[in-house]
Amino acid sequence: MAGHDVPLAAELRALAKTPEDPLMAIVSDTRVEGLIRSRAVAALRLVPTKGVQFFLGKLIETKAKATDASDRLIVRRAAVALGWMVAPGAAEKLDLLFENEDAEVRLDAAIGLGLSRAETAATLLRRQLAVESVPRVRDQIERQLRALPQPSPEPDKAHGPPTKEPMRTGW
């Protein structure tokens, strides 16, 4: 882990056959310092198994309205990790974080939604943008909306091929 907060995937696999198990145990152990728990959450993004996706989704559900600083940091890291994994159902879990009073949690929820590329991500981001009052969070939501793939426009019927020959006037 030469100078990085989060180990490489190969380093994690060298530690254990299923590196997610000890990482999830660290995250769940409230006796462990919050910063270490948050680093374990960030490391989980490197092992995107269904079990990890479920774990992160549950973590977000239970700590969506966290007020403790450590819990907020952990849920912020979980938001980005879950979005990074493009996990099924991630958008609905991340949307829960928009109810948190901490702007940094909402900001990371927006990042996670953008990373998820979920079909509903743009709708959820626009809904939050309509009510968000913190400029920094609003800017991040707008940035994520610009980064999301835009739906292909439906053919404009007014400009489609004519069904009748246009009337011609002239000499």
Secondary structure, 3 states (H helix, E strand, C coil): CCCCCCCCHHHHHHHCCCCHHHHHHHHHCCCCCHHHHHHHHHHHCCCCCHHHHHHHHHHHHHHCCCCCHHHHHHHHHHHHHHHHCCCCCHHHHHHHHHHCCCHHHHHHHHHHHHHHCCCCHHHHHHHHHHHCCCHHHHHHHHHHHHHCCCCCCCCCHHHCCCCCCCCCCCC
